[in-house]
Amino acid sequence: MTRAVYPGSFDPATYGHLDVIKRASKLFDQVIVGVLLNSTKSPLFSVEERVNILKDATALLGNVAVYSFEGLSVNFAREHHASVIIRGLRAVTDFEYELQMAQTNRVLAPDVDTMFLTTSLEYAYLSSTIMKEVARFGGDLGRFAPPQITRRVIEKLQKQGDK
Ligand code: ADP
């Protein structure tokens, strides 16, 4: 059985992330999405919210599970007995950082390999940051994520504005 983990911040998930998850779910017997609890970043959504958003969005994919994790991706992979870490590559700008991460992970855990899925072209420009930025200025989010996610982004930003 081949099991892969897909770690990231997912603050929140976009069509780009969901595309990677869907494609990975066809390549591996099981895909475990890991939502990083990163204390140095200040995310829009709590880790529990990000996990729930992803669980809802992947509910129809029977071999995908979503958990939160803290610390190193290689440890998350080992905890779940996964031999592969999946990452998405959008453009050359992702490459240097991703290569460095993959090489570091290889030193830390030679038994865990990193595999990159290149983004589908229609999502190459897309990131959670871009989606939040457009949302802050009231732009149309329809091309960025499914309605159940974009609705939550708008609600969250409204709540923040009310404070
Ligand atoms: P991180 O903070 O770990 O980069 P992200 O949530 O931004 O977390 O991204 C998680 C993974 O998904 C990364 O490998 C990133 O390159 C990939 N990714 C993000 N957006 C897209 C997209 N539009 N298409 C394909 N992969 C993407």
Residues whose N, C-alpha, C, O or C-beta is under 5 A from the ligand:
A	BS01	ADP	P7 G8 S9 F10 D11 G16 H17 V20 R87 G88 L89 T119 Y123 A124 L126 S127
